[in-house]
C-alpha cells in the first residue's frame, strides 16, 4: 500500500502545483491575473492549469466547469470590493441624514476603481449576471446587493422604492464603467488627433455630430462624472419621490 492516503480506484489529478497545494482562492487569483494580462479569450482550464503548475483536471475540484470559473472571476471582483469597503468602514446611516448617500458614493467609487484595475474582467459583470439567476450568484455578489438595499431601506425607502433605486444605481454604475472602458483610440501610434481617433473612417455626411464630438467622448469622465451622475439619479428617484 502506498504511503499516506493514496488515490482511490480512479486516479485523481494532483492539485499540488508550483505554488503548493491548490485552493479556490489561489485558483481565482491566478485566473484573474491571467485575464488581466491577456484577456478573457486566453482563459481555459488547460492554460490555467499550466499557469498554476497542475493538470487541468485538478481544477475541476474548485470550478466544475468553464462557466463556474467565469462566475468565480465575478466572485473575485466582488470579494475585492468587499475587502476594500470593509478595510475602511464608512460612517453608516446612524451618523446622520445623508450618510446613506455618502456610503452609496463610497461603494460606487470603490467599484469604479476595481473595474479600472481589472478592465478585461468587467464584461463578465454583464454577461454572467444575464446568465445566472439571482439565487445562484456568488455569495459575495449577493452580499453587495444586500449592502446597497440595506442602505436604501435605512434611508426610509419601502421595498418598491428601494428596488427602483437599486436598479437605477446598478444600471448607472455598471453602465458608466462600461462606457468608460470602451476603446476610443483607433491608432495609438498617430500623433494627429483626427487620425489617432480614426475620424477618416467615419463618413462626414452621415456622422457630422459624432465626428465633431469624438475627441470629447474619448476623454474619460473619471470619478467626477460618476459622482455627478449618481447625485442626479438619487435626487430624481429619492428626494423627488
LOPAPA-28609 format. One record per residue (C-alpha): y, x negated, z; residue in three letters; residue number from 1. Coordinates in nm, 2 decimals. Example, Ala and Ser with C-alpha at 12.3 -4.5 7.8 and 13.67 -1.06 7.14 Angstrom:
BEGIN
<pt><v>-0.45</v><u>-1.23</u><w>0.78</w><resn>Ala</resn><resi>1</resi></pt>
<pt><v>-0.11</v><u>-1.37</u><w>0.71</w><resn>Ser</resn><resi>2</resi></pt>
end
This chain:
BEGIN
<pt><v>0.00</v><u>0.00</u><w>0.00</w><resn>Unk</resn><resi>1</resi></pt>
<pt><v>0.34</v><u>-0.13</u><w>-0.09</w><resn>Unk</resn><resi>2</resi></pt>
<pt><v>0.58</v><u>-0.24</u><w>0.19</w><resn>Unk</resn><resi>3</resi></pt>
<pt><v>0.81</v><u>0.03</u><w>0.32</w><resn>Unk</resn><resi>4</resi></pt>
<pt><v>0.82</v><u>0.38</u><w>0.18</w><resn>Unk</resn><resi>5</resi></pt>
<pt><v>0.71</v><u>0.33</u><w>-0.18</w><resn>Unk</resn><resi>6</resi></pt>
<pt><v>0.77</v><u>0.57</u><w>-0.46</w><resn>Unk</resn><resi>7</resi></pt>
<pt><v>0.59</v><u>0.90</u><w>-0.48</w><resn>Unk</resn><resi>8</resi></pt>
<pt><v>0.34</v><u>0.99</u><w>-0.75</w><resn>Unk</resn><resi>9</resi></pt>
<pt><v>0.62</v><u>0.98</u><w>-1.01</w><resn>Unk</resn><resi>10</resi></pt>
<pt><v>0.83</v><u>0.66</u><w>-1.03</w><resn>Unk</resn><resi>11</resi></pt>
<pt><v>1.19</v><u>0.72</u><w>-0.94</w><resn>Unk</resn><resi>12</resi></pt>
<pt><v>1.46</v><u>0.51</u><w>-1.09</w><resn>Unk</resn><resi>13</resi></pt>
<pt><v>1.61</v><u>0.27</u><w>-0.83</w><resn>Unk</resn><resi>14</resi></pt>
<pt><v>1.96</v><u>0.36</u><w>-0.72</w><resn>Unk</resn><resi>15</resi></pt>
<pt><v>2.03</v><u>0.01</u><w>-0.58</w><resn>Unk</resn><resi>16</resi></pt>
<pt><v>2.28</v><u>-0.15</u><w>-0.82</w><resn>Unk</resn><resi>17</resi></pt>
<pt><v>2.51</v><u>-0.44</u><w>-0.83</w><resn>Unk</resn><resi>18</resi></pt>
<pt><v>2.73</v><u>-0.29</u><w>-0.56</w><resn>Unk</resn><resi>19</resi></pt>
<pt><v>2.45</v><u>-0.20</u><w>-0.32</w><resn>Unk</resn><resi>20</resi></pt>
<pt><v>2.28</v><u>0.14</u><w>-0.28</w><resn>Unk</resn><resi>21</resi></pt>
<pt><v>2.44</v><u>0.41</u><w>-0.48</w><resn>Unk</resn><resi>22</resi></pt>
<pt><v>2.60</v><u>0.72</u><w>-0.32</w><resn>Unk</resn><resi>23</resi></pt>
<pt><v>2.81</v><u>1.01</u><w>-0.46</w><resn>Unk</resn><resi>24</resi></pt>
<pt><v>3.14</v><u>0.86</u><w>-0.36</w><resn>Unk</resn><resi>25</resi></pt>
<pt><v>3.06</v><u>0.53</u><w>-0.54</w><resn>Unk</resn><resi>26</resi></pt>
<pt><v>2.94</v><u>0.72</u><w>-0.84</w><resn>Unk</resn><resi>27</resi></pt>
<pt><v>3.25</v><u>0.93</u><w>-0.87</w><resn>Unk</resn><resi>28</resi></pt>
<pt><v>3.48</v><u>0.63</u><w>-0.81</w><resn>Unk</resn><resi>29</resi></pt>
<pt><v>3.31</v><u>0.44</u><w>-1.09</w><resn>Unk</resn><resi>30</resi></pt>
<pt><v>3.32</v><u>0.74</u><w>-1.33</w><resn>Unk</resn><resi>31</resi></pt>
<pt><v>3.69</v><u>0.79</u><w>-1.26</w><resn>Unk</resn><resi>32</resi></pt>
<pt><v>3.76</v><u>0.42</u><w>-1.31</w><resn>Unk</resn><resi>33</resi></pt>
<pt><v>3.57</v><u>0.42</u><w>-1.64</w><resn>Unk</resn><resi>34</resi></pt>
<pt><v>3.76</v><u>0.73</u><w>-1.76</w><resn>Unk</resn><resi>35</resi></pt>
<pt><v>4.09</v><u>0.58</u><w>-1.65</w><resn>Unk</resn><resi>36</resi></pt>
<pt><v>4.02</v><u>0.27</u><w>-1.86</w><resn>Unk</resn><resi>37</resi></pt>
<pt><v>3.85</v><u>0.41</u><w>-2.17</w><resn>Unk</resn><resi>38</resi></pt>
<pt><v>3.89</v><u>0.79</u><w>-2.17</w><resn>Unk</resn><resi>39</resi></pt>
<pt><v>3.66</v><u>1.08</u><w>-2.13</w><resn>Unk</resn><resi>40</resi></pt>
<pt><v>3.48</v><u>1.01</u><w>-2.46</w><resn>Unk</resn><resi>41</resi></pt>
<pt><v>3.34</v><u>0.68</u><w>-2.31</w><resn>Unk</resn><resi>42</resi></pt>
<pt><v>3.17</v><u>0.86</u><w>-2.02</w><resn>Unk</resn><resi>43</resi></pt>
<pt><v>2.80</v><u>0.91</u><w>-2.04</w><resn>Unk</resn><resi>44</resi></pt>
<pt><v>2.52</v><u>0.87</u><w>-1.79</w><resn>Unk</resn><resi>45</resi></pt>
<pt><v>2.39</v><u>0.56</u><w>-1.97</w><resn>Unk</resn><resi>46</resi></pt>
<pt><v>2.73</v><u>0.40</u><w>-1.97</w><resn>Unk</resn><resi>47</resi></pt>
<pt><v>2.80</v><u>0.49</u><w>-1.61</w><resn>Unk</resn><resi>48</resi></pt>
<pt><v>2.46</v><u>0.35</u><w>-1.51</w><resn>Unk</resn><resi>49</resi></pt>
<pt><v>2.54</v><u>0.02</u><w>-1.68</w><resn>Unk</resn><resi>50</resi></pt>
<pt><v>2.87</v><u>0.02</u><w>-1.50</w><resn>Unk</resn><resi>51</resi></pt>
<pt><v>2.70</v><u>0.05</u><w>-1.16</w><resn>Unk</resn><resi>52</resi></pt>
<pt><v>2.41</v><u>-0.17</u><w>-1.25</w><resn>Unk</resn><resi>53</resi></pt>
<pt><v>2.14</v><u>0.11</u><w>-1.22</w><resn>Unk</resn><resi>54</resi></pt>
<pt><v>1.92</v><u>0.30</u><w>-1.45</w><resn>Unk</resn><resi>55</resi></pt>
<pt><v>2.09</v><u>0.61</u><w>-1.59</w><resn>Unk</resn><resi>56</resi></pt>
<pt><v>1.81</v><u>0.83</u><w>-1.44</w><resn>Unk</resn><resi>57</resi></pt>
<pt><v>1.92</v><u>0.72</u><w>-1.09</w><resn>Unk</resn><resi>58</resi></pt>
<pt><v>2.25</v><u>0.90</u><w>-1.14</w><resn>Unk</resn><resi>59</resi></pt>
<pt><v>2.09</v><u>1.25</u><w>-1.17</w><resn>Unk</resn><resi>60</resi></pt>
<pt><v>2.03</v><u>1.25</u><w>-0.79</w><resn>Unk</resn><resi>61</resi></pt>
<pt><v>2.40</v><u>1.26</u><w>-0.74</w><resn>Unk</resn><resi>62</resi></pt>
<pt><v>2.51</v><u>1.46</u><w>-1.05</w><resn>Unk</resn><resi>63</resi></pt>
<pt><v>2.24</v><u>1.68</u><w>-1.20</w><resn>Unk</resn><resi>64</resi></pt>
<pt><v>2.40</v><u>1.70</u><w>-1.55</w><resn>Unk</resn><resi>65</resi></pt>
<pt><v>2.69</v><u>1.58</u><w>-1.75</w><resn>Unk</resn><resi>66</resi></pt>
<pt><v>2.88</v><u>1.90</u><w>-1.66</w><resn>Unk</resn><resi>67</resi></pt>
<pt><v>2.81</v><u>1.83</u><w>-1.29</w><resn>Unk</resn><resi>68</resi></pt>
<pt><v>2.95</v><u>1.48</u><w>-1.34</w><resn>Unk</resn><resi>69</resi></pt>
<pt><v>3.27</v><u>1.62</u><w>-1.50</w><resn>Unk</resn><resi>70</resi></pt>
<pt><v>3.30</v><u>1.86</u><w>-1.21</w><resn>Unk</resn><resi>71</resi></pt>
<pt><v>3.27</v><u>1.56</u><w>-0.99</w><resn>Unk</resn><resi>72</resi></pt>
<pt><v>3.57</v><u>1.40</u><w>-1.16</w><resn>Unk</resn><resi>73</resi></pt>
<pt><v>3.77</v><u>1.71</u><w>-1.08</w><resn>Unk</resn><resi>74</resi></pt>
<pt><v>3.65</v><u>1.69</u><w>-0.72</w><resn>Unk</resn><resi>75</resi></pt>
<pt><v>3.75</v><u>1.32</u><w>-0.71</w><resn>Unk</resn><resi>76</resi></pt>
<pt><v>4.11</v><u>1.41</u><w>-0.82</w><resn>Unk</resn><resi>77</resi></pt>
<pt><v>4.14</v><u>1.68</u><w>-0.56</w><resn>Unk</resn><resi>78</resi></pt>
<pt><v>3.99</v><u>1.46</u><w>-0.28</w><resn>Unk</resn><resi>79</resi></pt>
<pt><v>4.25</v><u>1.20</u><w>-0.37</w><resn>Unk</resn><resi>80</resi></pt>
<pt><v>4.52</v><u>1.47</u><w>-0.34</w><resn>Unk</resn><resi>81</resi></pt>
<pt><v>4.38</v><u>1.59</u><w>-0.01</w><resn>Unk</resn><resi>82</resi></pt>
<pt><v>4.37</v><u>1.24</u><w>0.13</w><resn>Unk</resn><resi>83</resi></pt>
<pt><v>4.73</v><u>1.18</u><w>0.02</w><resn>Unk</resn><resi>84</resi></pt>
<pt><v>4.86</v><u>1.51</u><w>0.18</w><resn>Unk</resn><resi>85</resi></pt>
<pt><v>4.67</v><u>1.46</u><w>0.50</w><resn>Unk</resn><resi>86</resi></pt>
<pt><v>4.79</v><u>1.10</u><w>0.53</w><resn>Unk</resn><resi>87</resi></pt>
<pt><v>5.15</v><u>1.22</u><w>0.57</w><resn>Unk</resn><resi>88</resi></pt>
<pt><v>5.13</v><u>1.58</u><w>0.70</w><resn>Unk</resn><resi>89</resi></pt>
<pt><v>5.43</v><u>1.80</u><w>0.61</w><resn>Unk</resn><resi>90</resi></pt>
<pt><v>5.63</v><u>1.99</u><w>0.87</w><resn>Unk</resn><resi>91</resi></pt>
<pt><v>5.43</v><u>2.31</u><w>0.83</w><resn>Unk</resn><resi>92</resi></pt>
<pt><v>5.57</v><u>2.66</u><w>0.83</w><resn>Unk</resn><resi>93</resi></pt>
<pt><v>5.62</v><u>2.66</u><w>1.20</w><resn>Unk</resn><resi>94</resi></pt>
<pt><v>5.90</v><u>2.41</u><w>1.15</w><resn>Unk</resn><resi>95</resi></pt>
<pt><v>6.13</v><u>2.69</u><w>1.04</w><resn>Unk</resn><resi>96</resi></pt>
<pt><v>6.24</v><u>2.91</u><w>0.75</w><resn>Unk</resn><resi>97</resi></pt>
<pt><v>6.18</v><u>2.73</u><w>0.41</w><resn>Unk</resn><resi>98</resi></pt>
<pt><v>5.93</v><u>2.48</u><w>0.54</w><resn>Unk</resn><resi>99</resi></pt>
<pt><v>5.66</v><u>2.65</u><w>0.33</w><resn>Unk</resn><resi>100</resi></pt>
<pt><v>5.87</v><u>2.59</u><w>0.02</w><resn>Unk</resn><resi>101</resi></pt>
<pt><v>5.91</v><u>2.22</u><w>0.11</w><resn>Unk</resn><resi>102</resi></pt>
<pt><v>5.53</v><u>2.20</u><w>0.16</w><resn>Unk</resn><resi>103</resi></pt>
<pt><v>5.47</v><u>2.35</u><w>-0.19</w><resn>Unk</resn><resi>104</resi></pt>
<pt><v>5.71</v><u>2.09</u><w>-0.33</w><resn>Unk</resn><resi>105</resi></pt>
<pt><v>5.51</v><u>1.82</u><w>-0.15</w><resn>Unk</resn><resi>106</resi></pt>
<pt><v>5.18</v><u>1.95</u><w>-0.29</w><resn>Unk</resn><resi>107</resi></pt>
<pt><v>5.33</v><u>1.97</u><w>-0.64</w><resn>Unk</resn><resi>108</resi></pt>
<pt><v>5.48</v><u>1.62</u><w>-0.63</w><resn>Unk</resn><resi>109</resi></pt>
<pt><v>5.15</v><u>1.47</u><w>-0.49</w><resn>Unk</resn><resi>110</resi></pt>
<pt><v>4.95</v><u>1.64</u><w>-0.77</w><resn>Unk</resn><resi>111</resi></pt>
<pt><v>5.20</v><u>1.52</u><w>-1.03</w><resn>Unk</resn><resi>112</resi></pt>
<pt><v>5.17</v><u>1.16</u><w>-0.91</w><resn>Unk</resn><resi>113</resi></pt>
<pt><v>4.79</v><u>1.17</u><w>-0.91</w><resn>Unk</resn><resi>114</resi></pt>
<pt><v>4.78</v><u>1.32</u><w>-1.25</w><resn>Unk</resn><resi>115</resi></pt>
<pt><v>5.00</v><u>1.05</u><w>-1.39</w><resn>Unk</resn><resi>116</resi></pt>
<pt><v>4.78</v><u>0.79</u><w>-1.22</w><resn>Unk</resn><resi>117</resi></pt>
<pt><v>4.47</v><u>0.94</u><w>-1.39</w><resn>Unk</resn><resi>118</resi></pt>
<pt><v>4.60</v><u>1.09</u><w>-1.72</w><resn>Unk</resn><resi>119</resi></pt>
<pt><v>4.27</v><u>1.06</u><w>-1.90</w><resn>Unk</resn><resi>120</resi></pt>
<pt><v>4.10</v><u>1.29</u><w>-1.65</w><resn>Unk</resn><resi>121</resi></pt>
<pt><v>4.38</v><u>1.55</u><w>-1.65</w><resn>Unk</resn><resi>122</resi></pt>
<pt><v>4.22</v><u>1.76</u><w>-1.93</w><resn>Unk</resn><resi>123</resi></pt>
<pt><v>3.93</v><u>1.84</u><w>-1.70</w><resn>Unk</resn><resi>124</resi></pt>
<pt><v>4.17</v><u>2.03</u><w>-1.47</w><resn>Unk</resn><resi>125</resi></pt>
<pt><v>4.19</v><u>2.29</u><w>-1.75</w><resn>Unk</resn><resi>126</resi></pt>
<pt><v>3.85</v><u>2.27</u><w>-1.93</w><resn>Unk</resn><resi>127</resi></pt>
<pt><v>3.63</v><u>2.27</u><w>-1.62</w><resn>Unk</resn><resi>128</resi></pt>
<pt><v>3.84</v><u>2.55</u><w>-1.45</w><resn>Unk</resn><resi>129</resi></pt>
<pt><v>3.78</v><u>2.76</u><w>-1.76</w><resn>Unk</resn><resi>130</resi></pt>
<pt><v>3.41</v><u>2.69</u><w>-1.75</w><resn>Unk</resn><resi>131</resi></pt>
<pt><v>3.33</v><u>2.72</u><w>-1.37</w><resn>Unk</resn><resi>132</resi></pt>
<pt><v>3.37</v><u>3.04</u><w>-1.17</w><resn>Unk</resn><resi>133</resi></pt>
<pt><v>3.58</v><u>3.03</u><w>-0.86</w><resn>Unk</resn><resi>134</resi></pt>
<pt><v>3.30</v><u>3.02</u><w>-0.61</w><resn>Unk</resn><resi>135</resi></pt>
<pt><v>3.12</v><u>2.73</u><w>-0.79</w><resn>Unk</resn><resi>136</resi></pt>
<pt><v>3.42</v><u>2.50</u><w>-0.80</w><resn>Unk</resn><resi>137</resi></pt>
<pt><v>3.41</v><u>2.18</u><w>-0.58</w><resn>Unk</resn><resi>138</resi></pt>
<pt><v>3.49</v><u>2.24</u><w>-0.22</w><resn>Unk</resn><resi>139</resi></pt>
<pt><v>3.79</v><u>2.01</u><w>-0.25</w><resn>Unk</resn><resi>140</resi></pt>
<pt><v>3.94</v><u>2.23</u><w>-0.52</w><resn>Unk</resn><resi>141</resi></pt>
<pt><v>3.88</v><u>2.54</u><w>-0.31</w><resn>Unk</resn><resi>142</resi></pt>
<pt><v>4.05</v><u>2.38</u><w>-0.01</w><resn>Unk</resn><resi>143</resi></pt>
<pt><v>4.35</v><u>2.31</u><w>-0.23</w><resn>Unk</resn><resi>144</resi></pt>
<pt><v>4.36</v><u>2.68</u><w>-0.33</w><resn>Unk</resn><resi>145</resi></pt>
<pt><v>4.33</v><u>2.77</u><w>0.04</w><resn>Unk</resn><resi>146</resi></pt>
<pt><v>4.61</v><u>2.54</u><w>0.14</w><resn>Unk</resn><resi>147</resi></pt>
<pt><v>4.85</v><u>2.70</u><w>-0.11</w><resn>Unk</resn><resi>148</resi></pt>
<pt><v>4.75</v><u>3.06</u><w>-0.03</w><resn>Unk</resn><resi>149</resi></pt>
<pt><v>4.79</v><u>2.99</u><w>0.34</w><resn>Unk</resn><resi>150</resi></pt>
<pt><v>5.14</v><u>2.87</u><w>0.29</w><resn>Unk</resn><resi>151</resi></pt>
<pt><v>5.23</v><u>3.18</u><w>0.09</w><resn>Unk</resn><resi>152</resi></pt>
<pt><v>5.08</v><u>3.41</u><w>0.35</w><resn>Unk</resn><resi>153</resi></pt>
<pt><v>5.26</v><u>3.24</u><w>0.63</w><resn>Unk</resn><resi>154</resi></pt>
<pt><v>5.58</v><u>3.28</u><w>0.43</w><resn>Unk</resn><resi>155</resi></pt>
<pt><v>5.53</v><u>3.65</u><w>0.47</w><resn>Unk</resn><resi>156</resi></pt>
<pt><v>5.37</v><u>3.75</u><w>0.13</w><resn>Unk</resn><resi>157</resi></pt>
<pt><v>5.10</v><u>4.00</u><w>0.12</w><resn>Unk</resn><resi>158</resi></pt>
<pt><v>4.78</v><u>3.94</u><w>-0.08</w><resn>Unk</resn><resi>159</resi></pt>
<pt><v>4.92</v><u>4.09</u><w>-0.40</w><resn>Unk</resn><resi>160</resi></pt>
<pt><v>5.24</v><u>3.89</u><w>-0.40</w><resn>Unk</resn><resi>161</resi></pt>
<pt><v>5.07</v><u>3.58</u><w>-0.27</w><resn>Unk</resn><resi>162</resi></pt>
<pt><v>4.82</v><u>3.59</u><w>-0.56</w><resn>Unk</resn><resi>163</resi></pt>
<pt><v>5.10</v><u>3.64</u><w>-0.81</w><resn>Unk</resn><resi>164</resi></pt>
<pt><v>5.29</v><u>3.34</u><w>-0.68</w><resn>Unk</resn><resi>165</resi></pt>
<pt><v>4.97</v><u>3.13</u><w>-0.66</w><resn>Unk</resn><resi>166</resi></pt>
<pt><v>4.90</v><u>3.20</u><w>-1.02</w><resn>Unk</resn><resi>167</resi></pt>
<pt><v>5.26</v><u>3.11</u><w>-1.12</w><resn>Unk</resn><resi>168</resi></pt>
<pt><v>5.26</v><u>2.80</u><w>-0.90</w><resn>Unk</resn><resi>169</resi></pt>
<pt><v>4.93</v><u>2.67</u><w>-1.05</w><resn>Unk</resn><resi>170</resi></pt>
<pt><v>5.04</v><u>2.75</u><w>-1.41</w><resn>Unk</resn><resi>171</resi></pt>
<pt><v>5.37</v><u>2.58</u><w>-1.37</w><resn>Unk</resn><resi>172</resi></pt>
<pt><v>5.23</v><u>2.27</u><w>-1.20</w><resn>Unk</resn><resi>173</resi></pt>
<pt><v>4.94</v><u>2.21</u><w>-1.44</w><resn>Unk</resn><resi>174</resi></pt>
<pt><v>5.13</v><u>2.32</u><w>-1.74</w><resn>Unk</resn><resi>175</resi></pt>
<pt><v>5.42</v><u>2.08</u><w>-1.66</w><resn>Unk</resn><resi>176</resi></pt>
<pt><v>5.18</v><u>1.79</u><w>-1.61</w><resn>Unk</resn><resi>177</resi></pt>
<pt><v>5.01</v><u>1.87</u><w>-1.94</w><resn>Unk</resn><resi>178</resi></pt>
<pt><v>5.33</v><u>1.87</u><w>-2.13</w><resn>Unk</resn><resi>179</resi></pt>
<pt><v>5.45</v><u>1.56</u><w>-1.95</w><resn>Unk</resn><resi>180</resi></pt>
<pt><v>5.14</v><u>1.37</u><w>-2.06</w><resn>Unk</resn><resi>181</resi></pt>
<pt><v>5.14</v><u>1.48</u><w>-2.43</w><resn>Unk</resn><resi>182</resi></pt>
<pt><v>5.17</v><u>1.18</u><w>-2.66</w><resn>Unk</resn><resi>183</resi></pt>
<pt><v>5.50</v><u>1.18</u><w>-2.84</w><resn>Unk</resn><resi>184</resi></pt>
<pt><v>5.53</v><u>0.83</u><w>-3.00</w><resn>Unk</resn><resi>185</resi></pt>
<pt><v>5.38</v><u>0.81</u><w>-3.34</w><resn>Unk</resn><resi>186</resi></pt>
<pt><v>5.42</v><u>0.43</u><w>-3.39</w><resn>Unk</resn><resi>187</resi></pt>
<pt><v>5.49</v><u>0.23</u><w>-3.07</w><resn>Unk</resn><resi>188</resi></pt>
<pt><v>5.55</v><u>-0.09</u><w>-3.28</w><resn>Unk</resn><resi>189</resi></pt>
<pt><v>5.85</v><u>0.07</u><w>-3.45</w><resn>Unk</resn><resi>190</resi></pt>
<pt><v>6.19</v><u>0.00</u><w>-3.30</w><resn>Unk</resn><resi>191</resi></pt>
<pt><v>6.39</v><u>0.26</u><w>-3.50</w><resn>Unk</resn><resi>192</resi></pt>
<pt><v>6.36</v><u>0.59</u><w>-3.30</w><resn>Unk</resn><resi>193</resi></pt>
<pt><v>6.30</v><u>0.81</u><w>-3.60</w><resn>Unk</resn><resi>194</resi></pt>
<pt><v>6.01</v><u>0.61</u><w>-3.73</w><resn>Unk</resn><resi>195</resi></pt>
<pt><v>5.89</v><u>0.55</u><w>-3.38</w><resn>Unk</resn><resi>196</resi></pt>
<pt><v>5.86</v><u>0.93</u><w>-3.33</w><resn>Unk</resn><resi>197</resi></pt>
<pt><v>5.73</v><u>0.98</u><w>-3.69</w><resn>Unk</resn><resi>198</resi></pt>
<pt><v>6.00</v><u>1.22</u><w>-3.79</w><resn>Unk</resn><resi>199</resi></pt>
<pt><v>5.94</v><u>1.13</u><w>-4.15</w><resn>Unk</resn><resi>200</resi></pt>
<pt><v>5.61</v><u>1.31</u><w>-4.12</w><resn>Unk</resn><resi>201</resi></pt>
<pt><v>5.79</v><u>1.64</u><w>-4.03</w><resn>Unk</resn><resi>202</resi></pt>
<pt><v>5.93</v><u>1.85</u><w>-4.32</w><resn>Unk</resn><resi>203</resi></pt>
<pt><v>6.30</v><u>1.87</u><w>-4.26</w><resn>Unk</resn><resi>204</resi></pt>
<pt><v>6.35</v><u>2.21</u><w>-4.43</w><resn>Unk</resn><resi>205</resi></pt>
<pt><v>6.08</v><u>2.38</u><w>-4.22</w><resn>Unk</resn><resi>206</resi></pt>
<pt><v>6.13</v><u>2.20</u><w>-3.89</w><resn>Unk</resn><resi>207</resi></pt>
<pt><v>6.50</v><u>2.12</u><w>-3.85</w><resn>Unk</resn><resi>208</resi></pt>
<pt><v>6.53</v><u>2.21</u><w>-3.48</w><resn>Unk</resn><resi>209</resi></pt>
<pt><v>6.21</v><u>2.02</u><w>-3.39</w><resn>Unk</resn><resi>210</resi></pt>
<pt><v>6.33</v><u>1.71</u><w>-3.56</w><resn>Unk</resn><resi>211</resi></pt>
<pt><v>6.67</v><u>1.74</u><w>-3.40</w><resn>Unk</resn><resi>212</resi></pt>
<pt><v>6.52</v><u>1.78</u><w>-3.05</w><resn>Unk</resn><resi>213</resi></pt>
<pt><v>6.23</v><u>1.54</u><w>-3.08</w><resn>Unk</resn><resi>214</resi></pt>
<pt><v>6.40</v><u>1.24</u><w>-2.92</w><resn>Unk</resn><resi>215</resi></pt>
<pt><v>6.49</v><u>1.45</u><w>-2.61</w><resn>Unk</resn><resi>216</resi></pt>
<pt><v>6.14</v><u>1.60</u><w>-2.60</w><resn>Unk</resn><resi>217</resi></pt>
<pt><v>5.99</v><u>1.25</u><w>-2.60</w><resn>Unk</resn><resi>218</resi></pt>
<pt><v>6.18</v><u>1.17</u><w>-2.27</w><resn>Unk</resn><resi>219</resi></pt>
<pt><v>5.97</v><u>1.26</u><w>-1.97</w><resn>Unk</resn><resi>220</resi></pt>
<pt><v>6.10</v><u>1.54</u><w>-1.75</w><resn>Unk</resn><resi>221</resi></pt>
<pt><v>5.99</v><u>1.35</u><w>-1.44</w><resn>Unk</resn><resi>222</resi></pt>
<pt><v>5.95</v><u>1.49</u><w>-1.09</w><resn>Unk</resn><resi>223</resi></pt>
<pt><v>6.31</v><u>1.62</u><w>-1.10</w><resn>Unk</resn><resi>224</resi></pt>
<pt><v>6.21</v><u>1.86</u><w>-1.38</w><resn>Unk</resn><resi>225</resi></pt>
<pt><v>5.90</v><u>1.97</u><w>-1.18</w><resn>Unk</resn><resi>226</resi></pt>
<pt><v>6.11</v><u>2.04</u><w>-0.87</w><resn>Unk</resn><resi>227</resi></pt>
<pt><v>6.38</v><u>2.23</u><w>-1.06</w><resn>Unk</resn><resi>228</resi></pt>
<pt><v>6.13</v><u>2.45</u><w>-1.23</w><resn>Unk</resn><resi>229</resi></pt>
<pt><v>5.93</v><u>2.52</u><w>-0.91</w><resn>Unk</resn><resi>230</resi></pt>
<pt><v>6.25</v><u>2.62</u><w>-0.73</w><resn>Unk</resn><resi>231</resi></pt>
<pt><v>6.34</v><u>2.86</u><w>-1.02</w><resn>Unk</resn><resi>232</resi></pt>
<pt><v>5.99</v><u>3.00</u><w>-1.01</w><resn>Unk</resn><resi>233</resi></pt>
<pt><v>6.00</v><u>3.06</u><w>-0.64</w><resn>Unk</resn><resi>234</resi></pt>
<pt><v>6.34</v><u>3.22</u><w>-0.65</w><resn>Unk</resn><resi>235</resi></pt>
<pt><v>6.22</v><u>3.46</u><w>-0.91</w><resn>Unk</resn><resi>236</resi></pt>
<pt><v>5.89</v><u>3.55</u><w>-0.75</w><resn>Unk</resn><resi>237</resi></pt>
<pt><v>5.96</v><u>3.53</u><w>-0.38</w><resn>Unk</resn><resi>238</resi></pt>
<pt><v>6.33</v><u>3.58</u><w>-0.29</w><resn>Unk</resn><resi>239</resi></pt>
<pt><v>6.38</v><u>3.84</u><w>-0.56</w><resn>Unk</resn><resi>240</resi></pt>
<pt><v>6.07</v><u>4.03</u><w>-0.45</w><resn>Unk</resn><resi>241</resi></pt>
end
